[in-house]
Amino acid sequence: MYDVVIIGGGPCGLSTALSLQEKGISYVILEKEAVVNSIVNCPLDMRFYSTSDRLEIGNIPFITKEIRPTRTELLKYYRVVTERQALNIKSFQKVTEIHRDDNSFTLQTINPKGITSTYNARMIVFATGIFDNPKKNGVTGEELSKVMYYYKEGHSYYGQNVAVIGGKNSAVEAAIDLYHSGAHVSLVHRGETVLQGIKPYLIPDMRNLIEKGKITFYPQSSIKEIDSTSITIRTLNDHDVQIPNDFVFSLIGYRPDVDLLESIGITFDPLTLVPSFNKDTYESNVHNVFLAGVVTGGITNRVYIEDGRFHGLNIAEEIRSRL
Ligand SMILES: Cc1cc2nc3c(=O)[nH]c(=O)nc-3n(C[C@H](O)[C@H](O)[C@H](O)COP(=O)(O)OP(=O)(O)OC[C@H]3O[C@@H](n4cnc5c(N)ncnc54)[C@H](O)[C@@H]3O)c2cc1C
């Protein structure tokens, strides 16, 4: 029996564990894949927008050559913190079910070999993030293997017809990288422009590529159908356009997987998927169940590592007072 099970070994799950550990509270982190799996899924060459100091957890310094870290540097930092602080994490343990007993919880997990395990804890912290569950377009062909929801690198698409769907940072960065890797890129976005609300340093490059016709931009358009050799989009004035296509990157955002949280009674705002929780203690509407990190922001994109890394401080304080 642990005092606490933390579900999710992302940056905010790890920082919560550090806070609990500091207060002598017993815990285990159950992570369904690798440690900081959402960072693993980021583009291989990515440099984070946040400066390194704003991604630190547990006051452990993160010194990098440039002011902003690369994906590789950030992965290494969280790995070293996990090891040096001897965090109690069980990777590749997906929590599938939670049952409430009188004064505790029983959690079922499954690993990639199909082996199930049981854990017991007095309290739970959900630090499950939102990046496991890509938003879908709801169109025919979306299930084809050529349609991908995470962008890793561009070289593999050299000489290929690639459509990128979306208009925020991830889509714009992928479209630029694909173009520079020799792909023929179409960028499909439901808005009028992709030049607003993105990282400032992307704007001149993107503007130039669109204006020179290097990337074919379809504004105010949505994807209508995908098949093995083309995509059909619906453009302004309900005009359908068929584009030859080998690969699709659908990068329109992510939404939390709410099923597990709902299964024990956590409620959500139906529009934003922001869960109900106390802003001081981060306790959800379910007694002894807490929320940490990006999951607290639903689909609002208002919570990042920068702020989510501090949630564990309040949570550990509250849990200490209950033990
Ligand atoms: C391309 C990109 C760039 C970004 N740049 C920045 C940036 O510059 N600055 C910044 O602050 N943020 C940035 N972010 C956001 C940042 O990556 C996330 O905010 C961060 O990963 C959230 O941390 P978290 O611990 O709350 O959730 P996550 O890191 O998503 O961790 C949740 C973990 O829970 C696990 N999990 C989920 N369900 C279960 C289950 N049932 N059982 C067990 N484990 C489970 C997942 O596998 C995952 O590892 C970026 C994100 C992306 C995609």
The ligand as a Gaussian input file, in Angstrom:
#p B3LYP/6-31G(d) Opt

LIG

0 1
 C        5.850000      19.940000     -30.030000
 C        5.675000      20.387000     -28.594000
 C        6.424000      21.441000     -28.067000
 C        6.277000      21.848000     -26.734000
 N        7.037000      22.870000     -26.234000
 C        6.900000      23.252000     -24.933000
 C        7.692000      24.280000     -24.362000
 O        8.536000      24.879000     -25.024000
 N        7.490000      24.595000     -23.048000
 C        6.586000      23.951000     -22.257000
 O        6.468000      24.279000     -21.070000
 N        5.815000      22.968000     -22.782000
 C        5.951000      22.610000     -24.091000
 N        5.176000      21.618000     -24.624000
 C        4.166000      21.003000     -23.813000
 C        4.789000      19.911000     -22.966000
 O        5.444000      18.939000     -23.702000
 C        3.717000      19.296000     -22.197000
 O        3.049000      20.351000     -21.616000
 C        4.243000      18.350000     -21.125000
 O        4.720000      17.159000     -21.680000
 C        3.147000      18.130000     -20.139000
 O        3.660000      17.501000     -19.030000
 P        2.701000      16.566000     -18.158000
 O        3.629000      15.879000     -17.217000
 O        1.567000      17.342000     -17.631000
 O        2.075000      15.551000     -19.221000
 P        2.807000      14.561000     -20.218000
 O        4.214000      14.930000     -20.437000
 O        1.930000      14.435000     -21.400000
 O        2.824000      13.218000     -19.392000
 C        1.703000      12.422000     -19.213000
 C        2.172000      10.990000     -19.113000
 O        1.096000      10.178000     -18.679000
 C        1.195000       8.940000     -19.295000
 N       -0.119000       8.300000     -19.226000
 C       -1.276000       8.714000     -19.797000
 N       -2.278000       7.847000     -19.515000
 C       -1.733000       6.886000     -18.731000
 C       -2.267000       5.706000     -18.124000
 N       -3.551000       5.337000     -18.259000
 N       -1.424000       4.924000     -17.378000
 C       -0.112000       5.270000     -17.211000
 N        0.434000       6.370000     -17.784000
 C       -0.377000       7.166000     -18.520000
 C        1.657000       9.284000     -20.724000
 O        2.272000       8.196000     -21.368000
 C        2.620000      10.443000     -20.468000
 O        3.977000      10.030000     -20.370000
 C        5.334000      21.188000     -25.922000
 C        4.579000      20.127000     -26.452000
 C        4.750000      19.733000     -27.766000
 C        3.913000      18.565000     -28.286000

